[in-house]
Amino acid sequence: MNKKVVVLGGGTGLSCLLKGLKEFQVDITAIVSVCDDGRSTGRLREEFNQVAVGDIRRVLVALAETEPLFEELLNYRFKTSSDLNGHTVGNLLLTAMTNITGNMNKGIKSLGKVLNLKGNVIPFSEDNSITLMGEMEDGTIVEGEHNITETHKKIKKVFYKQEPVVSKDAIKAIKEADLIILSMGSIYTSIIPNLICKDIIEAIDNSKANIMYVCNIVTQPGETDDFKASDHINLLNSYLGKKKVSVGIFNHEEMAPELVKKYETEEQKDPVILDRENLKDIEIIEDDLITDEDGTFKHDTLRLGLDIFAYLLNHRK
């Protein structure tokens, strides 16, 4: 029987991880953050009173077993002078399917059949009143995920305006998991939003699964400036309950100096240093995980998937 892997996250980091992991014999469930309120997603949330669909669309595309052209279609963003401007085809399809079936969960499952998904996709919540709040280091309180990322101030902590109603399917998946993975990605606005809810923390604490974190390759302005690998782990552990991160996957490949300079100058991002001396309480998996084929640093999805699968094989009871 395949091991059950539950991955929590959002944004491009989650979809990148899943794209590689789906190539291996594991039972995947992705729990997706739904507090995004910008661009196409934000407009659809307001018009149709639904949770954010953008990150869900990315995850559906990542797990889909379809032609590459269909992937391009789902991610296609209209550029026009009409109301369609900025909307992606996938966001519109998911919104339509949600309206047809009556709720987001059923909409995802129905669209997933068409896409021949290699895994399950569960929204963290179907409560559209879900609003992410951020307290900045200077004491400023910012409302809304989009505004938090656009504030360009250092984040002290994030929380919800009101406690959301968490998906029962998400709780069930966590309790039955053999491994819980916290994906790479924006740690305050994509990963931690899945952890600031007592029901999720309780489910994690009651699960038999270890917690794995896949560390980012570079820092993110306002979220993880000057963060080393251990800082990422410590931050996540501060939001977790009794059960903490027990294994981490880290890149140890040296980055091309010209790209490091480009990221530092243009995006104020720096490589995340693997400070092994401060990670003595967890199992460290390190590998050459960088791909920069298109001039940007990204995780090698297939190699990352292999590292996760190898961990599961080595820890099979």
Number of C-alpha atoms within 10 A of each C-alpha: 6 11 16 20 25 26 26 27 31 33 24 18 23 30 27 24 28 27 21 20 26 21 15 15 12 18 18 23 22 28 27 29 28 30 31 25 23 16 14 19 25 18 15 21 20 13 9 13 12 22 27 31 29 27 25 27 23 24 30 29 25 23 27 22 17 14 9 10 9 14 18 13 13 19 18 15 17 14 12 10 8 8 9 14 13 17 21 21 18 24 24 19 17 23 23 15 20 21 15 13 14 11 14 24 18 16 19 24 19 16 17 21 11 11 18 13 20 22 19 18 25 24 23 28 25 19 19 17 18 22 20 25 22 26 18 19 13 10 10 12 15 18 16 19 22 17 16 24 19 9 14 12 16 18 24 16 16 22 18 18 14 11 15 19 15 18 18 13 16 23 19 13 24 28 20 18 22 21 20 25 24 25 27 25 25 22 23 24 25 26 23 23 26 24 21 18 18 14 18 23 20 17 18 26 18 14 21 15 20 17 20 24 21 24 23 24 25 25 26 20 18 19 20 22 16 16 18 21 25 20 16 18 21 14 16 20 15 9 18 21 16 11 16 19 20 16 20 21 21 22 25 16 13 11 16 10 9 9 14 17 14 15 18 15 11 8 12 15 20 22 21 24 17 19 12 12 8 12 18 10 10 15 13 16 15 14 14 15 21 20 15 13 8 7 9 13 19 17 23 18 21 19 17 25 20 15 18 23 19 13 15 18 11 8 9 9 5
